[in-house]
Amino acid sequence: MLVLAICGHVVSAAVIAVVTFFSGAQTGYYFAGFYLLATGFRPIAAYTSHLRDRVRTLGREVRYPRADVVALRDQVFELEETARGLRRDVEKLTVDHRALELADHDLGRRITLMARRFDETVDGLSDNQEVITGLKAFLRLVRAEPV
């Protein structure tokens, strides 16, 4: 349609210029120039109208955002709150982890100490076992002499 409208204006201007040339009048050239100038009026007016509608729509969307934008804002807010909560939980777990590491270290130290005491007690029992075995042998010897 744009090409058809432009061609119509150019043909009209050419017709007026040809008629003016053959008639010898000067005012026809002014009309031909006006036709050529008028070729841009309608597209410029349509473009200006389009820009005005677009600016009006953008202004309305800024003042009253669409429902999907509002829903997206709510989701972002919820995700930010969840991220803050997760950060707090991680910080708590880090503190708890450190306390558990200290408790584990203390428990390991206590178990090592108990194992050492157990080894010492067992070593002491084995020494006593030799004494007990020696006493039993002495008692057998003493029982065997009266015979």
JOLIN-V838387 format. One record per residue. PHI is phi in degrees with one decimal (999 if undefined). PSI is psi in radians with two decimals (none if undefined). NEAR is the number of other C-alpha atoms within 12 Angstrom. Layout:
BEGIN
phi->{PHI;PHI}
psi->{PSI;PSI}
near->{NEAR;NEAR}
END
This chain:
BEGIN
phi->{999;-62.9;-62.8;-63.6;-66.1;-64.4;-62.0;-62.0;-66.7;-64.9;-65.4;-61.5;-64.3;-65.9;-62.7;-64.0;-64.7;-66.7;-63.1;-65.4;-62.7;-77.7;-86.7;86.7;-85.8;-93.7;-68.4;-62.7;-65.5;-64.2;-66.4;-63.9;-62.1;-63.8;-61.7;-66.5;-66.8;-67.7;-59.4;-88.6;-61.4;-65.7;-61.8;-65.1;-64.0;-66.1;-66.2;-63.7;-63.9;-62.6;-62.6;-62.2;-64.2;-66.5;-64.4;-62.3;-65.0;-63.2;-62.6;-66.7;-69.8;-70.4;-71.9;-128.2;-64.3;-67.0;-63.4;-68.5;-68.4;-62.9;-63.4;-65.2;-60.5;-62.0;-64.0;-63.5;-61.6;-62.6;-64.8;-64.5;-63.4;-62.7;-63.3;-62.1;-61.3;-65.2;-62.9;-62.0;-63.5;-65.0;-63.3;-62.0;-64.0;-64.0;-64.2;-62.5;-62.4;-63.9;-63.9;-66.9;-62.7;-64.3;-64.1;-64.0;-62.2;-64.0;-63.2;-61.6;-63.7;-66.8;-65.6;-61.3;-63.4;-65.6;-64.0;-63.2;-63.3;-62.8;-60.7;-63.4;-65.5;-64.5;-61.3;-65.5;-66.4;-66.0;-64.8;-66.0;-63.1;-64.6;-65.2;-63.7;-62.2;-63.8;-64.2;-63.8;-65.0;-62.7;-64.4;-64.3;-65.3;-66.8;-68.8;-77.4;-69.7;-62.6;-73.3}
psi->{-0.64;-0.79;-0.72;-0.74;-0.76;-0.75;-0.68;-0.75;-0.75;-0.73;-0.75;-0.76;-0.68;-0.72;-0.80;-0.69;-0.70;-0.78;-0.72;-0.68;-0.78;-0.43;-0.38;0.06;2.65;-0.45;-0.42;-0.58;-0.62;-0.72;-0.67;-0.75;-0.70;-0.70;-0.75;-0.68;-0.67;-0.26;-0.59;-0.22;-0.90;-0.82;-0.67;-0.75;-0.72;-0.71;-0.72;-0.72;-0.71;-0.78;-0.74;-0.76;-0.70;-0.75;-0.71;-0.74;-0.77;-0.71;-0.71;-0.68;-0.52;-0.77;-0.73;1.55;2.73;2.83;-0.66;-0.56;-0.73;-0.75;-0.70;-0.70;-0.77;-0.73;-0.72;-0.74;-0.78;-0.73;-0.66;-0.74;-0.74;-0.73;-0.72;-0.77;-0.74;-0.66;-0.75;-0.74;-0.70;-0.71;-0.73;-0.78;-0.61;-0.78;-0.80;-0.67;-0.73;-0.74;-0.71;-0.63;-0.73;-0.76;-0.69;-0.75;-0.76;-0.76;-0.73;-0.72;-0.74;-0.68;-0.71;-0.74;-0.74;-0.70;-0.70;-0.76;-0.69;-0.78;-0.73;-0.71;-0.76;-0.73;-0.69;-0.66;-0.68;-0.62;-0.75;-0.57;-0.69;-0.68;-0.75;-0.74;-0.72;-0.71;-0.70;-0.71;-0.71;-0.72;-0.68;-0.69;-0.73;-0.68;-0.55;-0.40;-0.69;-0.35;none}
near->{9;13;13;11;19;21;17;18;26;24;20;25;26;23;22;27;26;19;19;20;16;13;13;13;15;17;16;23;24;18;24;26;24;21;27;26;19;22;25;20;17;19;18;14;14;14;14;14;14;14;14;14;14;14;14;14;16;15;14;13;16;13;11;13;16;16;11;12;14;16;13;14;15;14;14;14;14;14;14;14;14;14;14;14;14;14;14;14;15;14;14;14;15;14;14;14;15;14;14;15;15;14;14;14;14;14;14;15;14;14;14;14;14;14;14;14;14;14;14;14;14;14;14;14;15;14;14;14;14;14;14;14;15;14;14;14;14;14;13;14;13;12;11;10;9;7;7}
END
